[in-house]
Every structure is written in structure tokens, then in C-alpha cells.
Amino acid sequence: MPFYLPSSTDALRLAPTPRQIVAELDKYVVGQHGAKRAVAIALRNRLRRQQLPPEMAEDVAPKNILMIGPTGVGKTEIARRLAKLAQAPFLKIEASRFTEVGYVGRDVESMIRDLVEIAVGMVRDERYREVQAQAEARAEERLLDLLLPPRPPAPGDEASAQPDTAAATRERLRAQLREGKLDQRTVEVDVREQTFPAMQVVGGGSMEEIGLNLRDMLPGFFQGRNRTGTMKVPDARAHFTQDEQQKLVDGESVARTAIERVEQTGIIFVDEIDKIAGREGGQGPDVSREGVQRDILPIVEGTTVNTKHGMVRTDHILFIAAGAFHVSKPSDLIPELQGRFPIRVELEALGRDEFVRILREPKNALIAQYSALMATEGVSVQFTEDAIARIAALAALVNERMENIGARRLHTVMEKLLDEISFEGPDLAERSITIDAGYVDRMLADVVKNEDLSRYIL
């Protein structure tokens, strides 16, 4: 259950405790109790900070987290579920996407701009839901105006009789519209087209900054033009509703709220941070890994970033970094960046027992997903306990023999296992199928035994 709470005296009392947050994460992620505890404490500390006097709260920095563990063990899922629970703006990025200042590539400040755009979308959707009923009422009136345009008074008509007749006709039409009797009719609607000039950009600066400057200099150039299009009534109603929502919601208020939410509750998950660990980048004009770290450092440390919605301070954004650290180690990061991730948690590799739990326990368990998918074809697929155990054992065996990709191996194993059923699903005469250990062995045993074959298939 999402629980975004604004700053208030009741926030701590109403918000879930760290123990409750961990219990909620347990519904989606198996194991990794240490990582769940760390993120639960970090989330709770945010609410605690909001109860402090402003002058003290300003100095309480978030305790950023460094997750260390192999791929496929739940690092990203823990952070993503945490953000969803808290209804916080969340962005996942890979550290290897960024390049050092002076090289062509994405600059590190783009992560803040992307996070702000996500927050703007979240706040806008919330505001749209608040005005949904009012927007639908306005859209209905606009649609009735198109379906029944007002008629000019004819010579000799009585002035008092015509409005009553028109009103009665409009109400009958409204009833038909709500009952869906007019859904096949078409109306002409004015639609605004977005036009973007073709241009070549040469020189420094981010594309967002260039676009922002162009919009300031040529405001009318990007407005687009109106064209008349023909739509069916349901499509026109949706178009008018969206148009009315945009009119009813104040864009500047949305931007202010979004920036505040980013600054106070934003979460950025920086994956593959081990790929930029190291002091030297290599020979020749290559982008140095240390240079990328030094560019990321001010963002994590706390700075102000200019976005098209306004200035954003990053002092209280929670950063969760993650990496496998197979080749490098956390101490290979520059000391300043290490100091900005004071909480370190090591995630455990997953084995057969964890795979059994992953297949059965989470709300989005793979067994439940595949059963639901086949149920849409009218095919009932049931998995026996020995089949689940055998799937888990084979996935663990393949991970041991080849690259250990954690729980992601279950996806490849399940796809191969159900390949025949998925393909033949619509044409199967047998509408109820039970998958047992024997079926699993028939479909997978030969592939697992043949290491050369399994290297390509699993």
C-alpha cells in the first residue's frame, strides 16, 4: 500500500515502521534481509528529519547506501519497490552511461533532470485525477455542442419556445451519449499538431539547455498548428477530457510541487557503479573512470542543478548505488565518493532454496505469472511441488556451470520449459496440464547436460 506522507506532526505516527516496510518488501523480494533493513531505515529517517526544526533538518543529510552483490539477486527490485511504496520519484540509471566532462555523452546532471520529469509526471497525474470529474463534465458539454450545434432562430419562431425545445433535445442527446448509443457517430475536432524544426546542434551544452533556450527565443515557433480531424465520439470525449484537465491544472504549481518532492523524497538508483571504480581509465584518449566519479560526486554531495522546471537542490536526494564488484572493490572508488555512501550492505548469492521460494512466494511469482498467461487461452497449467524443486535445481546448476546471473536464470529456464505449451496453447486439445518433475526432465534435462547447447539456450 503506497504511503507517501507530507511533513506533518502525524507523519511518524501514521507511517509504517521499518519492520512493516521490510514485511512489505518481503512480498516481492526473497531474502536479502540486510539490504531491506538498510533501505527501511533510510526511508524512516526521512520522515524523522521532517519533524526536526528547519535549521537542524537542513544539516541532516541522507545516509546513502551501497549495495554489493552479484547480478540478479534483487538490488534493483528492492530500490524500485521501496520507491513505489513511498510514492517517491524514482530513477534507475547506469553509471557507465555517463562520461567525463569534455567528452561526448550524457552529463551527470541529466539524472536530476530525468528525475524531475518523472516527478512532474507523477504530480500531474495526481492533479488530473483530482479534476477528473470536472473535466469529464466540461468535455461532455463540448461534445454536445458538436453533436447539437445551436440553431439560429427561424423567422416567425416564438423566442420563448425555442430554448425549451433545444434544451429538451440536448438532454435527450446527453442521455443517449451516456448510454453509449452515439459511440459510432463521428465528429470533427480541432487537434493541435506539434512541430519541431530540423536543425543541427554544434557545440557544448546539453540538449535540454539548447531546447530551453530555443523555446525562450522563439516561443511561437514550437506552439504547433491546429488541424481538423475526424474522431468517433468516445475518442473525442477522451480528447476533450484531457484538454480540459490541462486547462484546470496549473502547470507552475505542478512544477513547484514536483521539485519539492524531488528534493525531499527523490530516490536515484545508480547501478553498475563498479564499472567506474578505479583510478585510471586506460591508454589513449579514453574517458577516465575517476573523472566520471568526480563528476558524480557534486550531485551526490549536494549541489544545485538547473532544469527547465526550476532549480533543484540535490542535498537530500537518497542515492542507492549498486555493483557486483567482481573485478574491482568498493575501496577503488575515490575516497570522497566512498564517504558519501556510508551504509554498505552485501547481498547474498541465490541458490536452489531461494529459487524455490522465488517461484512460489512473491506476489509476482513466476509460477503465478505463467499460469495466468496461459489461463487467458483457456489452458489451466498446474505445477507440482517436485516440478518446482526440479526447476530450481536445474537453474542453480546452470548458474554454477556458467555465468551466475541469479534469479534471471529462472526466466530462461521457464521459457524453455513452457516453450511447447506457449506455442501450442490456442490449439491444445487438453485444456488442463499438470507439470511434474518428469515433464521438467523431458524438456530440460538434455539441454542442461549438454554444456555447449545450454550455453546458448539457457
Buried (B, 14 or more C-beta within 10 A) or exposed (E): EEBEBEEEEEBBEEBBEBEBBBEBBBEBBBBBEEBBBBBBBBBBBBBBBBEEEEEEBEEBBBBBBBBBBBBBBBBBBBBBBBBEBBBBBBBBBEBBBBBBBEBEBBBBBBBBBBBBBBBBEBBBEBBBEEBBEEBBEBBBEBBBEBBBEEEEEEEEEEEEEBEEEEEEEBEEBBEBBEEEEBEEBEBEBEBEEEEEEEEEEEEEEBEBBBBBEBEEEEEEEEEEEEEEBEBEBBBBBEBBBEBBBEEBBEEEEBBBBBBBBBBBBBBBBBBBBBBBBBEEBEEEEEBBBBBBBBBBBBBBBBBEBBBBBEEBBBBBBBBBBBBBBEEBEBEBBBEEBBEBBEBBBEBBEBBBEBBBBBBBBBEEBBBBEBBEBBEEBEBEBEBBEEBBBBBBBBBBBBBEEEEBBBBBBBBBBBEBBBEEBBEEBEEBEEEEBEBBBEBBBEBBEEBBEEEEEBEEBB
